Amino acid sequence: MPKIIPVSTFDCVVFGATGDLTLRKLLPALYYRFRDGQIPGDSRIIAAARSALSDDDYCERATQALHEHVAREDLDPEVANRFCSRLSYVRLDAADPKADWSGLAHLLDPARVRVFYLATSPDLYGPICRNIGTKGLVTDNSRVVLEKPIGHDLASAREINDSVGRVFDEAQTFRIDHYLGKETVQNLLALRFANSIFERLWNADVIDHVQITVAETVGVEQRGGYYDHAGALRDMVQNHILQLMCLIAMEPPLSLDADRVRDEKLKVLRALRPIEPHEIGTLTVRGQYGPGAVESQPVPGYVADLDGPESSATETFVALKAEVRTWRWANVPFYLRTGKRLPRKVSEIVIQYRALPFSIFPAEAAEWQPNRLIIRLQPEEGMRLAMMTKDPGPGGLRLSPTALDIRFEKTFGMRFPDAYERLLMDIVRGNPTLFMRRDEVEAAWAWVEPLLQAWAGRPDHPRLYPAGSWGPTAAIALIERDGRTWLEDAG
Ligand SMILES: NC(=O)c1ccc[n+]([C@@H]2O[C@H](COP(=O)([O-])OP(=O)(O)OC[C@H]3O[C@@H](n4cnc5c(N)ncnc54)[C@H](OP(=O)(O)O)[C@@H]3O)[C@@H](O)[C@H]2O)c1
């Protein structure tokens, strides 16, 4: 068990404290850090929302959330009680400039680290920050946390960033992309920059292409209202997938200093070749799930899941071929793919190496597979290096693909903290390395926005795919046209 270093005592105000994110992710993450002694016992969590609740009501909701979202073996009732005693509830319409903030202001200690966590819809980020500013609640030791999505296009992202920036400095602003808090994602930095073998094999000379897949089995669930205005490109590609791509494609940063890492990620986003309108049909595929079966259970299609409109042109699946125009990545395509109602829940990055230049082995010795480094974010975070090895035994020289396989949880024999646990502690520590800087968010929108515009200008609807399949067949054609295959189809 690694040594746990406690963070400073803090006051954390969570706006949107009755919402899904707070109850499902933030409170359980804070509970774990509290249980493990990383959060000092006198820290406070101030829950704010408009609903009329007492401290006791909120404590009851929080306890129920812990029962639902903390593993049973990890939930200690005595610790949960102590944790709940650190919670207070404030009823507040935080976007209303006329609201009375005195109840909240009263609870804050000026000597402590102060965190304002905006777990509300993004259109409230500007108004809430304005109110925090006019009520005089920003101290030198304050931070504000913004959830994705930051806007729905470049202009709205800039507007949010401007409004927040009028109250908080960039160094106080923590834009969360929880993928960056995942253990494997940080291991990417270790893999590339703490091992001398990989970085030398991390370029167009040896890498054939890269695939990034973020596949979900779920549909839109309770979030249809949000999702139907967002779609897969905004919800997944603009943030999570492009961030993963940045970590794969970036040059070695000068140091681990937050701005040095973020400078390198920004260069990748700026090096992305814009997809031109005439290329939309060949370099992008958008799909929408129809009825089908996932994990052997019949499920309805997207429009039926929305429970409202009779039709929708929102994409629940995207596949793209992207190109990073740098010396390192010349002619190495990045195939990006995400979707809902796919056959398996999996997030993984595949680095596929080039085929052998020449083989001394007879063709019948093996079913050749190229070397692949597979970095798995979920489930079972880990890494696998697929390589050819000789079949054991004296029966002639036969070769088969085998894997060097590291599953982190098994290897280290410990529970892996959820991404939010690490990110919340980094916020209190004031370490922004794993958070997106304003220019990164805007550069990502600048690349994505023309795709949204080009799709909006086309008469065709997203291609329907049966729930439980790997998306429209056009997504298979997108990669097979180049003589390549998605990992699940590759032998
Ligand atoms: N849920 C997720 O898994 C997830 C994942 C990634 C990002 N996010 C992002 O996180 C944010 C929150 O998502 P969510 O799913 O938790 O949303 P949600 O379930 O709709 O919760 C929204 C929360 O905001 C509160 N609220 C609304 N207006 C308010 C106001 N004027 N003043 C104070 N509180 C107000 C609501 O409570 P009252 O109605 O009581 O005021 C509720 O607690 C969104 O930006 C979302 O995109 C969510």
The ligand as a MOL file (V3000), in Angstrom:
LIG
                    3D

  0  0  0     0  0            999 V3000
M  V30 BEGIN CTAB
M  V30 COUNTS 48 52 0 0 0
M  V30 BEGIN ATOM
M  V30 1 N -23.4270 12.6010 -14.5670 0
M  V30 2 C -22.2930 12.2620 -15.1210 0
M  V30 3 O -21.8840 11.1020 -15.1550 0
M  V30 4 C -21.4030 13.3220 -15.7390 0
M  V30 5 C -20.2130 12.9160 -16.3440 0
M  V30 6 C -19.3740 13.8840 -16.8820 0
M  V30 7 C -19.7380 15.2180 -16.8190 0
M  V30 8 N -20.9110 15.5740 -16.2340 0 CHG=1
M  V30 9 C -21.2470 17.0080 -16.1700 0
M  V30 10 O -21.4400 17.3470 -14.8090 0
M  V30 11 C -22.4480 18.3390 -14.6900 0
M  V30 12 C -23.5480 17.8330 -13.7800 0
M  V30 13 O -24.1220 16.6790 -14.3530 0
M  V30 14 P -25.2220 15.8070 -13.6280 0
M  V30 15 O -25.4220 14.6070 -14.4830 0
M  V30 16 O -24.9050 15.6250 -12.1960 0 CHG=-1
M  V30 17 O -26.5030 16.7570 -13.7700 0
M  V30 18 P -27.8860 16.6540 -12.9820 0
M  V30 19 O -28.0960 15.2880 -12.4330 0
M  V30 20 O -28.9080 17.2420 -13.8830 0
M  V30 21 O -27.6670 17.6300 -11.7290 0
M  V30 22 C -27.6680 19.0180 -11.8550 0
M  V30 23 C -27.5530 19.6090 -10.4660 0
M  V30 24 O -27.5390 21.0340 -10.5550 0
M  V30 25 C -28.4190 21.5630 -9.5650 0
M  V30 26 N -28.8290 22.8890 -10.0240 0
M  V30 27 C -29.5110 23.1970 -11.1560 0
M  V30 28 N -29.6740 24.5270 -11.2490 0
M  V30 29 C -29.0790 25.0550 -10.1420 0
M  V30 30 C -28.9160 26.3830 -9.6740 0
M  V30 31 N -29.4010 27.4280 -10.3570 0
M  V30 32 N -28.2640 26.5760 -8.5030 0
M  V30 33 C -27.7610 25.5130 -7.7950 0
M  V30 34 N -27.8850 24.2430 -8.2100 0
M  V30 35 C -28.5380 24.0280 -9.3700 0
M  V30 36 C -29.5320 20.5290 -9.4810 0
M  V30 37 O -30.2130 20.5440 -8.2550 0
M  V30 38 P -31.5460 21.3910 -7.9670 0
M  V30 39 O -32.5020 21.0950 -9.0620 0
M  V30 40 O -31.9440 20.9110 -6.6140 0
M  V30 41 O -31.0940 22.8160 -7.9560 0
M  V30 42 C -28.6880 19.2580 -9.5210 0
M  V30 43 O -28.1480 19.0350 -8.2370 0
M  V30 44 C -22.9060 18.6200 -16.1190 0
M  V30 45 O -22.1440 19.6820 -16.6400 0
M  V30 46 C -22.5570 17.3470 -16.8470 0
M  V30 47 O -22.3770 17.5440 -18.2270 0
M  V30 48 C -21.7470 14.6610 -15.6900 0
M  V30 END ATOM
M  V30 BEGIN BOND
M  V30 1 1 1 2
M  V30 2 2 2 3
M  V30 3 1 2 4
M  V30 4 1 4 5
M  V30 5 2 4 48
M  V30 6 2 5 6
M  V30 7 1 6 7
M  V30 8 2 7 8
M  V30 9 1 8 9
M  V30 10 1 8 48
M  V30 11 1 9 10
M  V30 12 1 9 46
M  V30 13 1 10 11
M  V30 14 1 11 12
M  V30 15 1 11 44
M  V30 16 1 12 13
M  V30 17 1 13 14
M  V30 18 2 14 15
M  V30 19 1 14 16
M  V30 20 1 14 17
M  V30 21 1 17 18
M  V30 22 2 18 19
M  V30 23 1 18 20
M  V30 24 1 18 21
M  V30 25 1 21 22
M  V30 26 1 22 23
M  V30 27 1 23 24
M  V30 28 1 23 42
M  V30 29 1 24 25
M  V30 30 1 25 26
M  V30 31 1 25 36
M  V30 32 1 26 27
M  V30 33 1 26 35
M  V30 34 2 27 28
M  V30 35 1 28 29
M  V30 36 1 29 30
M  V30 37 2 29 35
M  V30 38 1 30 31
M  V30 39 2 30 32
M  V30 40 1 32 33
M  V30 41 2 33 34
M  V30 42 1 34 35
M  V30 43 1 36 37
M  V30 44 1 36 42
M  V30 45 1 37 38
M  V30 46 2 38 39
M  V30 47 1 38 40
M  V30 48 1 38 41
M  V30 49 1 42 43
M  V30 50 1 44 45
M  V30 51 1 44 46
M  V30 52 1 46 47
M  V30 END BOND
M  V30 END CTAB
M  END
